[in-house]
Amino acid sequence: MDIINFDGQLVTDSRDVTEMFGRPHDKVICDIRNIPEQLGDTKIGESYFIESTYTNSQNK
């Protein structure tokens, strides 16, 4: 797993989390998006998750 320093915060990529837990990426993303709702705190997403984009091997 790669740990990246992003503006002073140590972060990792959801694709690394996917590999670590052996789950499909779309399921991991869904879980990440649901965490604030499950915890009853809508601001937690702003504090713990940084949304980004990437291009996969199929150029998508």
N, C-alpha and C positions, 0 to 999 in steps of 0.2 A: 504494500500500500504506500502510495506517495503522500507525504505530508508537505503542504505548500504554505509558505508564509505570505499571506494576502493582507496587505495593509496592517501588519502587526498581529494578525490573527492566524493561528495554525489551523488549516483547513484540509479536507480531503475531498475527492470527487465522488459523486454518487456511483459512478461506474466501478470504482474501487470497493465501495461498500457492497455493491452487487456481487462482485467476485468473492469478497470475504464471507458473505452469508449464503452464497449459492442460490440467490433468488433472481428472477427476471427483473431487468432494469425498470420496466414500466411499473411493476409492483412496488419496487423501492421508492420510485418517484411518488407514487400514489400515497404510500405510507408517510413520506416526508411532508407532503402537502397536507396530510390529515393530522399531523402531530399537534399544531396549535389548537385545533378544534377539540381534539381529545383531551388536551390539558386545560381547556377552558381559558386560554390566554392567546388572544389574537396577535399580540406583540412579540410572542416568542419566535415566530417565523422571521421577523425582522432582525432579531438578535442572533439566531443560531444558523440560519440558512441564507446562502448567497446564491441567487439564481444566475445561471450563466447558460451559454449555448455552446455547441460543438458540432462538428461535421463528422459523421461516421464513415466507415469504409465504403459505403454505398453513395457517398456524397450527399447525404440527407442531413 
